[in-house]
Amino acid sequence: MISVAPGIELDENEIELSFIRASGPGGQNVNKVATAVQLRFDVLRSASLPPPVRERLRALAGKRVSREGVLVITAHRFRSQDMNRTDAIERLVEMIRQVAYPPKTRRPTRPTRSSRKRRLESKRRHGEIKRSRSGRPDFT
């Protein structure tokens, strides 16, 4: 079990890891060794996640979730298969942590009387400064 947040633990059996060849530089090694990791996690059928967390995770993941509800994370940052495996799992855990708690709802607030008064006073002073500049010079 992977501990994500209080009350949320991921069962390791729900995570499917497959190893693929990474693209990019690496010389002959990149052609021979499957170091990149493709993590697949079925968001819709996961028993570890409560329903509201599942929905928020689907929304956060966006295009990384297939039509069937499978989240796909590909990790190929490192040259080592083990480090890429750890990186992929950490990225999944971090995504779930982000959606573990519901977002705070915004309560609209209104400016206080004193802040409105300060704003209007500042505007009045600024207008006076501008008005004082427009006076015609006295050429005698």
CORTADA-V926361 format. One record per backbone hydrogen bond with DSSP energy under -1.0 kcal/mol. NH is the residue of the N-H (numbers start at 1). CO is the residue of the C=O. If there is no record, write none. Layout:
nh:NH co:CO
nh:NH co:CO
This chain:
nh:2 co:10
nh:4 co:8
nh:5 co:8
nh:8 co:5
nh:10 co:2
nh:14 co:11
nh:16 co:40
nh:18 co:38
nh:20 co:36
nh:32 co:28
nh:33 co:29
nh:35 co:33
nh:36 co:20
nh:37 co:75
nh:38 co:18
nh:39 co:73
nh:40 co:16
nh:41 co:71
nh:43 co:41
nh:43 co:69
nh:44 co:69
nh:54 co:50
nh:55 co:51
nh:56 co:52
nh:57 co:53
nh:58 co:54
nh:59 co:55
nh:60 co:56
nh:61 co:57
nh:62 co:58
nh:64 co:61
nh:65 co:62
nh:66 co:70
nh:69 co:66
nh:71 co:41
nh:72 co:64
nh:73 co:39
nh:75 co:37
nh:84 co:80
nh:85 co:81
nh:86 co:82
nh:87 co:83
nh:88 co:84
nh:89 co:85
nh:90 co:86
nh:91 co:87
nh:92 co:88
nh:93 co:89
nh:94 co:90
nh:95 co:91
nh:96 co:92
nh:97 co:93
nh:98 co:94
nh:99 co:95
nh:116 co:112
nh:117 co:113
nh:118 co:114
nh:119 co:115
nh:120 co:116
nh:121 co:117
nh:122 co:118
nh:123 co:119
nh:124 co:120
nh:125 co:121
nh:126 co:122
nh:127 co:123
nh:128 co:124
nh:129 co:125
nh:130 co:126
nh:131 co:127
nh:132 co:128
